[in-house]
Amino acid sequence: MENVLNNIVMSYREQVHHRMLVLAAIAGLTLIVGIYAITQGTYNLSPFQAIRALFGIAGERADVVIWNIRLPRIIASLVVGWGLSVSGLGIQSMLRNPLGSPSTLGISQGAAFGAAAAIVFAGAGIVSITFFAFMGAMGATMIILLLAHLKRLSPEAIILSGVALSALFGSATILIQYMATDIQLASVVFWTFGDTARSSWREIILLTIVVILTSIFFMMQRWDMNALDSGEDVARGLGVNVERLRLQGMAAAALIAALATAFHGVIAFVGLIAPHMARRIVGVDHSLLIPFSSVLGALLLLSADTAGRVLVGSGALPVGVLTSFLGGPMFLYLLVRGYR
């Protein structure tokens, strides 16, 4: 019996070691894509110049281009992709619904509605936009939680509820646009586009802090999330406070979606795609699923943003367009076949 247990432990450790190597490889690929992204633009740079510029020794012009224009966009893509993937994973785990994400449940649309309301009725200050975006995201989250808890909705019904909420918040946003002035309308439309080039270092740092703290929270709850995957009754039998875990997890996921939307607009489906890509690699163990989802989400959004810059040249193609093209077929696949 002891030999059997030792073999199981050794096999598990070998699997974890192998997956850590895969995680390191994905992180290395992300670094390569990031260096390539630095070199792309109207001001040509070689990879060697890009690396020198990161240390401030490539010349004044190259330093300005990288530190003020390209690097903030790249870091924002990494942080937003990381955050949205963690948010999507948290939603899927809390609701036990593989189709859940900030965009499919109306959370991102609620945040966009809050941001639009702040721009038109409360001024365009970053504090008011962030606060209203968070309240809009939390409003959508609370509606989903109430429906899931009080009405015992099936996973399919929860997704339909999210579609209805998305339509509701979308219509409300259009109504706000109708009431806005020309300048306010331009600002609202600007916020609805998903774009990682609009944030400053201050906003990137704030979002990074929130994403790190939220990721730590989910890592601390990883065993409870594993238990919840086996069912609410099993989780309660193992001592998990399901209601508290679900409320805290959804609030953390909504906070990331609110900040990401307030700073960068609606970037759809990253929170849906990255967790499922991670599950294909490591399975359902959240101790591995969380870091893999984070790295894959960062790689996915950075690659999409870089592709948009290369395809258009001027960098004018919003990254939300490309992620929607990627996420739409993925959502339909999971809905029709992969869900069961």
VEXKOLMAR-487903 format. One record per residue: residue in one letter; x, y, z of N, C-alpha, C, CB in turn. Coordinates in steps of 0.1 Angstrom, whole numbers, plus 5000, padded with zeros to 4 digits. Atoms other than C-alpha are relative to their C-alpha. Glycine has a CB too. Example, Ala and Ser with C-alpha at 12.3 -4.5 7.8 and 13.67 -1.06 7.14 Angstrom:
2
A500949885000512349555078500950125000499050005012;S499149895000513749895071499250115008500450054986;
***
This chain:
340
M500849885000500050005000500950135000499150005012;E499149884999502850245009500750024986501149985011;N499449985013504550174975499050064990500549864995;V501049945009501350254957499850155002498649935002;L500249864997500950584975501350084996499850025015;N498849945004504650664968500050024985501249925004;N500149995015504050594931499150114996499649874994;I500949905004501050814930500650145003498749995009;V499449874997502951104947501150034990500649995014;M499049975010505851064923499450034987500949884999;S500749975013503551054893499450145000498949904997;Y500649865000501751374905501150105000499350015014;R498949905000505051554911500650014986501149965010;E499550005014506251454876499150084991500249864995;Q501049925008503051594861500150155003498649955003;V499949864997503351914880501350064995500050025016;H498749955005507051954870499950024985501149905003;H500149995015506151894833499150124997499349874995;R500849895003503352144835500650145003498749995008;M499349884997505552404851501050044989500849985013;L499149985012507952364822499150064988500749874995;V500949955010504952424799499750155003498849914998;L500349864996504052734819501150094997499650005015;A498949925003507552864816500250024985501349935006;A499949985015507552804778499050104996499749864993;I501049905004504253004775500450145004498649965006;A499549874995505753284796501150054991500549995014;G498949965009508853284774499550044986500949884998;L500649965012506653294743499450145001499049904995;T500649874997504853594758501150115000499350005013;L498949905000508153774764500550024985501249945008;I499649985014509153714727499050084993500249864993;V501049925006505853844715500050155004498649955003;G499849874995506354144738501150084993500150005015;I498949935007509754224723499750034986501349915001;Y500449985014508354184688499150124999499449884994;A500949895000505554424697500650135001498949985011;I499249884998508054684708500650054987501149985011;T499349965013509754684674499050044990500849884995;Q501049975010506454734655499550145001498949895000;G500649875000505255074645500750094989500350075013;T499449915010506055374623501450035002499250135000;Y498649984997509355424640500649865002500250085013;N499450135000511355104632501149985010500549964986;L499050044990513354934659500449864998499550035014;S499550135000515454624659499749945014501449984995;P500150054987514954374687501150045010500049854999;F498949964991518454464700499850145005501349994992;Q500349874996517454834700498950015010499750094988;A501150004991514254754718500549965014498949904995;I499550054988516154564745500850115007500849874999;R499249894995518654854749499150115005500950054989;A500949894996515755104751499349975013498950024989;L500650034987514254914780500950035012499749855001;F499049964990517454994799500450154999501349925000;G499849865001517355354787501350044993500050075013;I498749985007520555334765499949994985501049915006;A500150015014519155334730499950134993498849924997;G500149875006518955704724498750075005500049994985;E501149934995516455974734498749974992500350155000;R501250025008514055924705499449865002500350024985;A500550144998513855544709499449985014501249904998;D500550014986513455584747498650065001500950075010;V501349935000510455824742499049914994500150134993;V501050095007508755594717499749885008500649964986;I500350134993509055284738499450035014501349925002;W500549984987508455424773498750085001501150075009;N501249915000505755674764498849954991500350144996;I501050045009503955494736499849855000500350054986;R500150155003504655124730499949925013501149954991;L499950094988505554984764498750015009501250045009;P501349994993502355124782499049914994499650145001;R501050085007500254954755500349865002500050044986;I499650144999502154624758499749965015501449984997;I500350034986501954624796498549995003500750105010;A501550004999498254714795499449884994499450134994;S500650125006497554424771500349885009500749984986;L499750114991499354184795499150005012501550015003;V500750004987497654304826498549984998500250145007;V501450015003494154334810499749854996499550094989;G500250145004494453984794500149915012501049964990;W499950074988495653844827498850025009501350045008;G501249974991492854014847498749944995499950155002;L501250055006490053924823499949855000499850054986;S500050144999491153564822499749955014501349944995;V500350044986491253534860498550035003500950085009;S501449964998487853714861499149894994499750144995;G500950105007486353464836500149875007500549994986;L499850134993487853164854499250015013501549975003;G500749994988486453294887498549994998500350135007;I501550015003482953334872499649864996499650104989;Q500350145004483052994856500049915012501049954990;S499950094988484052834889498950035010501450025006;M501049964991481753034911498649954996500050155002;L501350045004478652964890500049864994499650094989;R499950145006479852614878499450004986499349905009;N500649985013479152734843501250034990499050124999;P498849995009481852684815499850114990500349884993;L500349905009480152954794500150145006498749984993;G500049884993480553224820501350084997499949985015;S498949915001482753534815499450145002500749994986;P500549864998482453914821499150044988501150095002;S500849955012481153964785498849924997500949994988;T501250085003478753674782498950015011500449854999;L501049984989477053754816499550145001500549955013;G500549864999476554124809500850085010498650005003;I499249924990479154234835500850114993500949905008;S499249905007481354414810499050114994500849944989;Q501049905005478254574794499450095011498849924993;G500549924988477054684829501150105003499749915012;A498949904997480454844835500150114989501449935000;A500049905011480255014801498950105002499949934986;F501149914997476855154810500350095011498749915003;G499649914989478155284843501050114995500649925011;A499149915005481055444825499450114991501149934992;A500749915008478755604800499250105008499149934990;A500849924991476455734827500950105007499349925011;A499149914993479455884845500550114991501349935005;I499649905009480656064814499050104997500449934987;V501049915004477356214806499450085012498849934993;F500749944989475956284841500950045011498949915005;A499149974989478956304864501350054996500149885009;G498749965004481756434844500949894995500750085011;A499250115006484556244827501349975008500450044986;G498950034991486856214857500249855001499850065014;I499750145000488655884860499449945013501549985000;V500550054988487455844896498549974999500250095012;S501550025002483755884887499749894990499350134996;I500250115010484055664856500349875007501050024988;T499750124994485755394876498949965010501350005008;F501050034990483155414905498749964993499750125008;F501350035007480155414881500249874992499650114991;A499850125007481655134860500049885010501450004993;F500150114990482154924892498649975004500950035012;M501350024995478654984903499149934989499350145003;G500750075010477354884869500349854999500350074986;A499650145000479354564869499449935012501549995000;M500650074988478254484905498549984999500450085012;G501450015002474654554895499749874992499450124994;A500250125008474854294868500449875007500850014987;T499650124992476654054891499049965010501450035007;M501050034990474154084918498749944994499650125008;I501250065006471254014894500349854996499750084987;I499650145004473053704881500049915013501349994993;L500050084987473653584917498649975006500950075010;L501450024994470053644928499249904991499350145000;L500750095008468753464898500549855002500150044985;A499550134998471053174903499749945014501650004999;H500350054987470353144940498549995003500650105011;L501450014996466653224943499249914990499450145000;K500850085010465353064911500649874996499850094988;R499350125003467852784909500149974985499349885007;L500050015014468452854873501149904995500350134994;S499050095006470252594851501250094994499449914989;P498949935006473652694836499550074986501249914997;E500449945013471952744802499150125003499249904992;A500849894997469352974818500850125005498949965010;I499249904995472053174835500650084988501149955009;I499549945012473653234801499050094993500649904990;L501149925007470353344786499750135008498749924999;S500249884991469953584816501150104997500049965015;G498949915004473353724807499850074987501349925000;V500349945013472353774771498950115002499549894990;A501049904998469253964783500550125007498849945009;L499349894993471354174807500850084990500849955012;S499149935009473754254779499150094991500849904991;A500949925008470854374757499450115007498849914994;L500649894992469354574785501050115002499649945014;F499049904997472554754794500550064986501349945007;G499749945013473354804757499050104995500149894989;S501149915004469954964751500150135009498649945002;A499949894991470455184782501250094996500249955015;T498849925005473955294769499650084988501149904997;I500449935012472355384735499150125004499349914991;L500949894995469755594754500850115006499049955011;I499149904995472555774772500750074989501049945010;Q499449945012474255834739499150104993500549904990;Y501049925006471055984726499950135007498649934999;M500149884991470956234755501250085001499549965014;A498749944998474656324753500250114990501149904999;T499549905009476256624737501049944990500650125007;D499150055009478556584708501349955006500350104988;I498750044993481656584730499849885009500550125008;Q500350124991480056344755499849884992498850035009;L500350115009478856124727501449944995499150034988;A498750045005482456104713500749925011500850114995;S499350064989483756014748499449865003499950095012;V500650134997481155744753500349894990498450025001;V499750095011481755584719501549965002499850074986;F498650034997485455604727500249895010500850125003;W499950104989484955404759499549874996499350055012;T500650135004482855134742501049924992498750024993;F499050075008485755044719501149945010500750094990;G499050064993488154794734501450034995499849855000;D498749955005491654944731500950015012499850134993;T499050004989494754894753500950124999500749875000;A499149895002496455214740499650125008500250034986;R500549874995494455464760500450035015498550004999;S499749984986495655414796501450065002499849875007;S498749954996498455594814500649905010499850145006;W499350094991501055444837499249995013501450055002;R500749994987498955554867498849895000499450145003;E501150095001495955354855500449864999499150034988;I499550145001498055054845500549955014501250004990;I499550044986499655044880498849975009500850115006;L501250034992496155064896499449874997499050114999;L500650125005494854784875500949885003499750004985;T499150114996497954574881499949965014501550044996;I500150034986497654604918498749925003500050135009;V501350074998493954494917500149864994498950084993;V499950135006494754204894500849915008500550014985;I499150084991497554084916499349955012501350075003;L500750034988495454104947498949904998499550125007;T501150105004492553924930500549864997499250064989;S499450135003494753654917500549935013501250014990;I499650054987496153604952498849945007500850105009;F501250054993492653574966499549874994498950114998;F500550125007491653314940501049885003499850024985;M499150114997494853114947499849965014501550054998;M500350044986494053124984498749915001499950125009;Q501250075000490652984976500049884990498850094997;R499950105010491852724951499449875004501449994995;W500550134995490952424972498550005001500749955013;D501449984999487552554979499350004986499650135008;M500550005014487052614942500049864994500850104991;N499950145004488152264935498849925005501349935004;A501150074994485552134959498750054994500050035015;L501249955006482852364944499849944986500050154999;D500150075013483552204910499349875001501449994993;S500750134998482251874924498650015004500849925011;G501449984996478952034934499950075013499349865001;E500249924988477552254961499949915012498850094998;D500250094989476551964983501349955005499049894997;V498750054996480051814982500850115006500749954987;A499249894994481652154989499550035014499950134991;R500449974986479452215019500449885009498450025000;G499550114992480251865031501450015004499749874993;L498649984997483851955030500350135008500850004987;G499849894991483352265051500150134992501149985008;V499949885008483152525023498750085002500249974985;N501249914999480852825029499850054985500350135009;V500249985015479552824993499450144998499049904995;E500649875002477453144996501050115001498850025009;R499049894998480253355010501149994989500749985014;L499050015011482853214985499450054987500349854999;R500649955013480453284956499950155000498749934998;L500149865000479753634967501350074999499350055013;Q498649935001483453724973500649984987500849945011;G499450025013484553554941499450084989499949854997;M500749925010481953724920500350155001498549985000;A499649864998482754064936501450024995499950035015;A498649985005486454014928500150004985500949895006;A500050005015485753914892499450124995499249874996;A500749885005483354204888500950125001498750035007;L499149894998486054444902501050014988500749995013;I499050005012488554344875499350044987500649864999;A500749965013485954364847499650155000498749914999;A500449864999484854704860501250094996499450045013;L498849915003488354854860500549984986501149965010;A499650025014489354694827499250074990500149854997;T500949945009486254824811500150165001498649965002;A499849854998486655174826501250064994499950035015;F498749955005490255204815500149974985501149945008;H499750055013490155014782498849974991500949895001;G501250045008486554964770499749855001500250044986;V500550145000484754634764500949924991498549994995;I499150105007487254364754499449865003501550005005;A500950124998485054054749500849874998498850014991;F499750145002485653684752501449965005499949974986;V498750054995489253684766499849925013500950135003;G500350074988487753574799499349864997499150085009;L500650135003486053284781501049914993498850034990;I499050085008488853164758501149955009500550084988;A498850044993491853164781499849895010500650125007;P500150124991490452944809499849874994498850035009;H500350135007489252684784501349954994498950014990;M498750045005492652684768500949945011500850124993;A499250054989494252634802499549865004499950095012;R500550134996491852344810500449894990498450015000;R499550095010492952174778501449955004500050054986;I498650034997496552174792500149945013500850134999;V499850044987496252124829498849935007500550115008;G501250064994492751994836499350115009500449885009;V500949914992490552144864500550035014498749935002;D499449974988492952174893500350155000501349925003;H499849865000492852544902501350055005498950075009;S498749974997496252544917500950024988500649905010;L499349985013497552514881499250084990500349864994;L500949945010494552644863500150155001498549965002;I500049864999494752994877501350064994500050045015;P498849945007498453064867500049984985501349955006;F500050025014497952904833499050094993499649854997;S500949915006494853104826500550145000498750005008;S499449865000496653424836501050024989500750025014;V498949995011499653364813499449994986501149905002;L500650025013497453244784499250124997499249885000;G500849885002495153544788500950124996499250045012;A499149895004498053784787500649984986501250015011;L499550035013499553614757499050024989500549854999;L501049995010496253604739499750154996498749935005;L500349865003495453974743501250074994499550075013;L498949945006498954084736500249964985501349965008;S499950055014499053874704498950074991499949854999;A501149945008495654014693500350154998498749995007;D499749865001496754374700501250024990500450065013;T498949995010500054324681499649974986501149905004;A500550035013498254164652499250114994499149875000;G500749885005495954464650500950114996499050055011;R499149905004498854694649500749974987501050025011;V499350045012500654494622499150014988500649865002;L500950005011497554454601499650144995498749925004;V500449875003496454814602501250104997499150065011;G498849925002499854974605500050125009500150054986;S500149884991498655284624499749965014499150104994;G500550044987497455084653498650045004500950055010;A501349954997493955204649498949905001499650094988;L501050114998492254864650499849975014500449884991;P500250044986490654814684500249855003498750055005;V499850144997491754494700498749925003501049985012;G501350074997488154424711499449944987499150105006;V500550055013487354364674500549864998500350094988;L499450135003489854084671499649895010501550025000;T500450094990488953924704498649954998500250055014;S501350045003485353914694499949904988499150124996;F499950105011486253744661500549865005500950054989;L499550134995488153484681499049945010501350025008;G500850064990485653444709498649964996499850105011;G501350035005482453434689499949854996499650084988;P500150145003483153094673500349915012501149974989;M499750084988484552964706498749995009501150065009;F501250014992481353054724499049914994499450155001;L501050085006479152894698500449855001499950044985;Y499550144999481352574699499749955014501549994998;L500350044986481052554737498549995002500650095010;L501450004998477352624735499349884993499350134995;V500650115008476552364708500549875004500250034986;R499450144998478952084717500949995012500949974988;G499050024990481652154742499450015014501150104999;Y500649984987479352244771499849875007498850085000;R500350134994478151884777501249925002499049934991;
***
